[in-house]
Amino acid sequence: MSTSIVDEYQRQLRILDALRNESQAVRSRFDAARQQYAQQIGQSRNLGYMGDYVDQLNQRHREFSGHLDELLQTLVLGENMIAEQEDRLQRLILDAMDTD
């Protein structure tokens, strides 16, 4: 009986691991988007676009970056919750194995 419980806990651990990996990938993509946006603004400046236009782009980048920071913090909180759940599952696995 406890073998099937342990298997279920391990299945849940694999799901949580996949979820954490996806969250980390999303964070990487968000950071890359922020950097790419900043590079495009820099290229606009180097190509001689009018200062007002570049200033507006910089302002939008700051706003975009602030929104990304909020999203990234939410993802990190989610990853922390995943880690806590993994710890709980590990303890449940040990308890289930001890009852055999």
HELIX and SHEET records of a PDB file:
HELIX    1   1 SER A    2  ASN A   46  1                                  45    
HELIX    2   2 GLY A   51  ASP A   98  1                                  48    
END                                                                             
